[in-house]
Amino acid sequence: MKYLFIEYPKCSTCQKAKKWLDENNIMYEDRHIVTQNPTEEELRKWVSLSKLPIKKFFNSSGILYKEMNLKDKLQTMTMDEQIALLASNGMLVKRPLIIGEGIALVGFKIENWVQLK
């Protein structure tokens, strides 16, 4: 199976995740999160697949997240508004993301990624 690996190349966590994928011979297609930001449709599908709350898809340690004061604003936003916001700028999206048949993982935690093997 070939996965979709969504990353920001300068992100050290993304670099570690990519190295892990390569070392484990996991096939993937690489996608830059800024130049090819996820669409609203993709995000809806991935949130559903992940079984995580949408807030887990926000890059809460990012500069843009903090500048926009999203910690407080997200609490009053609808799901549709949050999806639209994520789709507006790749730097708001937590990364890396790995997407495959029936699976969407957010962030890099080896204990979760071993299921890709």
Phi and psi in degrees as a GROMACS rama.xvg file:
@    title "Ramachandran Plot"
@    xaxis  label "Phi"
@    yaxis  label "Psi"
@TYPE xy
-107.489  131.163  LYS-2
-100.724  161.735  TYR-3
-98.862  119.658  LEU-4
-109.134  115.571  PHE-5
-107.691  124.279  ILE-6
-143.894  165.796  GLU-7
-113.436  109.819  TYR-8
-53.8423  -27.9077  PRO-9
-81.822  -8.23988  LYS-10
-76.6387  122.831  CYS-11
-65.071  -34.8184  SER-12
-66.4436  -39.3065  THR-13
-63.2952  -40.6149  CYS-14
-62.5098  -42.1726  GLN-15
-64.0577  -42.4959  LYS-16
-63.9709  -42.6007  ALA-17
-63.9025  -41.9762  LYS-18
-61.1281  -43.5075  LYS-19
-62.1227  -43.8526  TRP-20
-58.8761  -46.4887  LEU-21
-62.7454  -45.4984  ASP-22
-63.7356  -27.1274  GLU-23
-99.2772  11.2015  ASN-24
53.384  41.698  ASN-25
-96.553  122.422  ILE-26
-76.6575  137.57  MET-27
-153.465  157.179  TYR-28
-105.526  128.08  GLU-29
-87.1326  139.033  ASP-30
-140.703  128.807  ARG-31
-79.8255  122.732  HIS-32
-68.7468  -22.1995  ILE-33
-88.0948  -45.4113  VAL-34
-76.7457  -23.0365  THR-35
-132.633  68.7192  GLN-36
-59.6037  140.462  ASN-37
-58.1089  143.43  PRO-38
-84.4113  166.928  THR-39
-60.2259  -41.6146  GLU-40
-62.0179  -45.3212  GLU-41
-61.0421  -46.4691  GLU-42
-60.8317  -41.9126  LEU-43
-59.0042  -45.6744  ARG-44
-63.4515  -45.0811  LYS-45
-68.4315  -38.7054  TRP-46
-61.7567  -43.2285  VAL-47
-62.9557  -47.1203  SER-48
-61.749  -38.4031  LEU-49
-71.5167  -25.0264  SER-50
61.0031  24.5115  LYS-51
-105.788  155.105  LEU-52
-66.2789  149.356  PRO-53
-58.2904  -29.6068  ILE-54
-60.3047  -22.7466  LYS-55
-70.9943  -14.0843  LYS-56
-88.1643  -5.74343  PHE-57
-89.2973  137.489  PHE-58
-79.7766  80.2928  ASN-59
-69.3061  -12.2221  SER-60
-96.7003  0.372338  SER-61
-78.0627  154.13  GLY-62
-62.1325  -45.6291  ILE-63
-61.9294  -42.1122  LEU-64
-56.6123  -46.0635  TYR-65
-70.5593  -42.245  LYS-66
-60.4603  -35.6564  GLU-67
-84.9734  -0.765297  MET-68
53.9553  44.4918  ASN-69
-72.843  -21.7061  LEU-70
-53.355  -42.5564  LYS-71
-85.1717  -40.5985  ASP-72
-66.7722  -35.2044  LYS-73
-61.46  -30.8527  LEU-74
-61.6294  -27.2541  GLN-75
-104.382  -0.402183  THR-76
-90.7947  146.473  MET-77
-75.3425  167.166  THR-78
-58.5704  -44.4477  MET-79
-60.5261  -41.569  ASP-80
-66.1374  -39.0671  GLU-81
-67.2037  -41.8594  GLN-82
-61.8462  -45.3652  ILE-83
-61.558  -39.972  ALA-84
-64.4076  -46.6719  LEU-85
-59.3913  -40.4082  LEU-86
-71.7233  -13.6776  ALA-87
-81.8941  -21.5756  SER-88
-159.733  117.567  ASN-89
-59.4385  -24.9955  GLY-90
-71.043  -11.9361  MET-91
-84.6919  -15.3335  LEU-92
-89.7611  130.93  VAL-93
-64.5671  140.724  LYS-94
-140.377  163.307  ARG-95
-74.7793  163.943  PRO-96
-119.85  141.198  LEU-97
-128.22  127.337  ILE-98
-124.086  134.944  ILE-99
-150.289  -172.978  GLY-100
-60.6677  109.254  GLU-101
74.0947  14.9446  GLY-102
-144.098  140.79  ILE-103
-144.93  115.855  ALA-104
-112.7  137.212  LEU-105
-115.655  129.011  VAL-106
79.2037  169.773  GLY-107
-114.785  104.54  PHE-108
-128.372  113.241  LYS-109
-53.4751  -38.6693  ILE-110
-60.3683  -25.8105  GLU-111
-88.3843  -35.7951  ASN-112
-74.9763  -18.9455  TRP-113
-60.4586  -23.3917  VAL-114
-67.6493  -10.983  GLN-115
-75.9802  -20.5543  LEU-116
